[in-house]
Amino acid sequence: QVQLVESGGGLVQPGGSLRLSCVASGRILSLWTMGWYRQAPGKTRELVATTTSSGSANYADAVKGRFTISRDYAKNSVYLQMNSLEPEDTAVYYCNAEIKSSLYSSRNDYWGQGTQVTVSS
């Protein structure tokens, strides 16, 4: 089995910063694309940022210039540094990873349980 565990969410004032972390563990042969998604109340889940196994990053327009995704390959981890946070960034943030568990398995998508980020004064 594979698990993704997020941490780092919380309450922050507008203009503040937070850093989210996600660690993948379990039966992992190889990690491919990892990323962050978010879901605000009453809205569908949306992409925030992703990073491929080669390190190429992709960001949603709403977070470009404010958020930075990074990855620690040795620790099977992905991070999201969020600066200049706005009330519109309030959502549950989910970690996602594309993982191959064995030589004979295909790549599968896994999700974390989510971490709440609230931006409010």
C-alpha positions as CSV (number, residue, x, y, z in Angstrom):
1,Q,0.0,0.0,0.0
2,V,1.0,3.6,-0.5
3,Q,0.3,6.5,1.8
4,L,0.6,10.3,1.3
5,V,0.6,12.4,4.4
6,E,0.4,16.2,4.3
7,S,1.3,18.7,6.9
8,G,1.7,22.4,7.3
9,G,-1.8,23.8,6.9
10,G,-3.3,26.3,9.3
11,L,-4.7,29.8,9.8
12,V,-2.7,32.7,8.4
13,Q,-3.4,36.4,7.8
14,P,-3.6,37.9,4.3
15,G,-0.1,38.5,3.0
16,G,1.3,35.8,5.1
17,S,3.1,32.6,4.2
18,L,2.8,28.8,4.8
19,R,4.7,25.8,3.7
20,L,3.0,22.5,3.0
21,S,4.8,19.2,3.1
22,C,3.8,15.8,1.7
23,V,5.6,12.5,2.3
24,A,4.9,9.4,0.3
25,S,5.5,6.0,1.9
26,G,4.8,2.4,1.4
27,R,5.3,0.2,-1.6
28,I,7.1,2.6,-4.0
29,L,9.2,1.5,-6.9
30,S,9.2,4.9,-8.6
31,L,7.6,8.3,-8.2
32,W,6.6,10.3,-11.2
33,T,4.6,13.5,-11.2
34,M,3.8,14.9,-7.8
35,G,1.6,17.9,-7.1
36,W,-0.8,19.9,-5.0
37,Y,-4.5,20.5,-5.6
38,R,-7.1,22.4,-3.6
39,Q,-10.8,22.4,-3.1
40,A,-12.7,25.4,-1.7
41,P,-16.2,25.0,-0.2
42,G,-18.8,24.6,-3.0
43,K,-16.1,24.4,-5.7
44,T,-14.5,21.6,-7.6
45,R,-11.0,20.4,-6.9
46,E,-8.4,22.4,-8.9
47,L,-4.8,22.1,-9.8
48,V,-2.4,24.3,-7.9
49,A,1.0,23.1,-8.9
50,T,2.8,20.0,-10.2
51,T,6.3,18.9,-10.7
52,T,7.5,16.0,-12.9
53,S,10.1,13.5,-12.1
54,S,12.6,15.6,-14.2
55,G,11.8,18.7,-12.1
56,S,9.6,20.6,-14.5
57,A,7.0,22.6,-12.7
58,N,3.6,23.8,-13.7
59,Y,1.4,26.3,-11.9
60,A,-2.2,27.5,-12.0
61,D,-2.4,31.1,-13.2
62,A,-3.9,32.2,-9.8
63,V,-0.8,31.2,-7.9
64,K,2.0,32.0,-10.3
65,G,4.7,34.2,-8.7
66,R,3.4,33.5,-5.2
67,F,3.7,29.8,-4.8
68,T,6.7,27.5,-5.3
69,I,6.6,23.8,-5.6
70,S,9.8,21.8,-4.8
71,R,10.7,18.2,-4.3
72,D,13.1,16.0,-2.3
73,Y,13.7,12.8,-4.3
74,A,15.6,11.1,-1.5
75,K,12.7,11.6,0.9
76,N,9.8,11.0,-1.5
77,S,8.5,14.4,-0.6
78,V,7.0,17.4,-2.2
79,Y,6.6,20.8,-0.8
80,L,4.5,23.9,-1.5
81,Q,5.8,27.3,-0.4
82,M,2.9,29.7,-0.3
83,N,3.7,33.4,-0.1
84,S,1.5,36.5,-0.3
85,L,-1.5,34.5,0.7
86,E,-5.0,35.8,-0.1
87,P,-8.4,34.9,1.3
88,E,-9.2,33.3,-2.1
89,D,-6.5,30.7,-1.3
90,T,-8.6,29.3,1.5
91,A,-9.2,25.7,0.7
92,V,-8.3,22.1,1.6
93,Y,-5.0,21.3,-0.1
94,Y,-4.4,17.8,-1.3
95,C,-1.2,16.1,-2.2
96,N,-1.2,13.9,-5.3
97,A,1.4,11.5,-6.6
98,E,1.8,9.2,-9.6
99,I,3.4,6.1,-8.3
100,K,4.6,2.8,-9.7
101,S,4.6,0.2,-7.0
102,S,6.3,-2.8,-8.8
103,L,7.8,-3.8,-12.1
104,Y,4.5,-5.4,-13.1
105,S,2.1,-2.6,-12.0
106,S,1.0,0.4,-13.9
107,R,1.4,4.0,-12.6
108,N,-1.5,4.9,-10.3
109,D,-2.6,8.1,-8.8
110,Y,-2.7,8.5,-5.0
111,W,-4.1,11.2,-2.8
112,G,-3.4,12.5,0.7
113,Q,-6.1,13.2,3.2
114,G,-5.9,17.0,2.8
115,T,-4.8,19.8,5.0
116,Q,-6.8,22.9,5.6
117,V,-5.4,26.3,4.7
118,T,-7.4,29.3,5.9
119,V,-6.4,32.9,5.0
120,S,-8.3,35.4,7.1
121,S,-7.7,38.5,9.3
